[in-house]
Amino acid sequence: MKHNSKTSVVERHKGKNSDKPSLPAQARQHAPAAIGELVRIIENTKSDAARLAAINILFDRGLGKPPKPLDIAIKDRVKPARPPSKEQLERRVANYEQLILEAFTPRTAKAEGET
């Protein structure tokens, strides 16, 4: 294959392997045989460890791997805020009472800037 400056790297490396299917395509092609082998191991092997490994592989591929739990360290947790003091609560109540009174007090025309 002759290389010139305009030939891309991909084109230069296609050569011999361009007629081979990709690895995922090969895996799909051999999947039925692989599953059959896993089933054969599950049904015929006397080793519990081998059967369990085959079952896990079959389930992981067929049903998907179970989600991993989040590993959050206790030291990273946010501590809850302290409850407000009695004085802080009393100020908040007074502020809310003032807001409620202002919201429900009728306004006069002069107070609203009308003449």
C-alpha positions in Angstrom: 0.0 0.0 0.0 1.5 3.3 -1.0 1.3 6.1 1.5 1.1 9.8 0.7 0.7 12.8 2.9 -3.0 13.0 2.3 -3.7 9.4 3.4 -5.2 9.3 6.9 -3.9 7.1 9.7 -7.2 5.1 9.7 -6.8 4.4 6.0 -3.2 3.2 6.4 -4.2 0.8 9.2 -7.2 -0.8 7.5 -5.2 -3.0 5.1 -5.2 -6.6 6.4 -7.9 -6.3 9.1 -10.5 -4.4 7.2 -12.5 -7.6 6.4 -12.6 -8.9 10.0 -15.6 -8.1 12.0 -15.1 -5.8 15.1 -14.6 -7.3 18.5 -18.2 -6.5 19.6 -19.5 -8.1 16.4 -17.4 -11.2 17.1 -18.7 -11.3 20.7 -22.3 -11.2 19.5 -21.6 -13.9 17.0 -20.2 -16.3 19.7 -22.7 -15.3 22.4 -25.1 -18.3 21.9 -22.2 -20.7 22.2 -20.9 -18.9 25.3 -24.3 -19.0 26.9 -24.6 -22.6 26.1 -21.3 -23.3 27.7 -22.3 -21.4 30.9 -25.5 -23.5 31.0 -23.6 -26.7 30.5 -21.3 -25.7 33.5 -24.3 -24.9 35.6 -26.0 -28.2 34.8 -23.1 -30.6 34.7 -20.2 -29.3 36.9 -20.0 -30.8 40.4 -18.0 -27.8 41.8 -20.3 -25.4 43.6 -17.8 -22.6 43.0 -17.7 -23.1 39.2 -21.5 -23.4 39.1 -22.0 -20.2 41.2 -19.4 -18.3 39.0 -21.3 -19.4 35.8 -24.6 -18.4 37.3 -23.2 -15.0 38.3 -21.8 -14.4 34.8 -25.0 -15.4 33.2 -27.1 -13.2 35.4 -24.7 -10.2 35.2 -24.8 -10.4 31.3 -28.4 -11.2 31.0 -30.0 -9.1 33.7 -27.4 -6.5 34.3 -25.1 -6.1 37.3 -26.8 -4.8 40.4 -26.1 -1.2 41.3 -23.3 -0.7 43.7 -24.2 1.1 47.0 -22.7 4.6 47.5 -19.8 4.5 49.9 -20.1 7.7 51.8 -17.9 8.2 54.8 -19.5 9.3 58.0 -17.0 12.1 58.4 -18.2 13.7 55.2 -21.8 14.1 56.4 -23.1 17.5 57.2 -23.9 18.1 60.8 -27.5 19.4 61.4 -27.8 23.1 62.4 -28.3 23.8 66.0 -31.9 24.6 67.0 -32.6 28.3 67.4 -32.4 29.8 70.9 -35.5 31.0 72.7 -34.6 34.6 71.9 -34.2 33.9 68.2 -37.5 32.1 68.1 -39.2 35.0 69.9 -37.7 37.5 67.4 -38.9 35.3 64.5 -42.4 35.1 65.9 -42.5 38.9 66.4 -41.3 39.4 62.8 -44.0 37.0 61.4 -46.7 38.7 63.5 -45.6 42.1 62.1 -45.7 40.8 58.5 -49.2 39.3 59.1 -50.5 42.6 60.5 -49.1 44.5 57.6 -50.6 42.1 55.1 -54.1 42.3 56.5 -54.2 46.0 57.5 -56.2 48.0 55.0 -54.3 50.7 53.2 -55.6 54.2 52.7 -55.3 56.1 49.5 -52.7 58.5 50.9 -50.6 55.6 52.2 -50.5 54.1 48.7 -49.3 57.4 47.2 -52.6 58.5 45.6 -53.9 62.0 45.9 
